[in-house]
Amino acid sequence: MVSERLSCSPQMMTMLQNDVVSAVERYFTISEEQVEIRYIKENMTFLIKIPLKIDIQESYPGF
């Protein structure tokens, strides 16, 4: 589990995921139930997968 490798609570990971989802949802229509967050320890990187529900061109009118 990511939270164990980072020495933070599962609640903190849930809060992180919720914050990231909220920020992305301001601009795109996403599939929230398919969001994944992974931590890559070797280079201290978060990999966040957020699938869009529709084509990015249609999702955000600014494009």
Secondary structure as GFF3:
##gff-version 3
##sequence-region A 1 63
A	DSSP	alpha_helix	2	5	.	.	.	ID=ss1
A	DSSP	alpha_helix	10	25	.	.	.	ID=ss2
A	DSSP	three_ten_helix	32	34	.	.	.	ID=ss3
A	DSSP	beta_strand	36	40	.	.	.	ID=ss4
A	DSSP	beta_strand	45	49	.	.	.	ID=ss5
A	DSSP	alpha_helix	56	59	.	.	.	ID=ss6
###
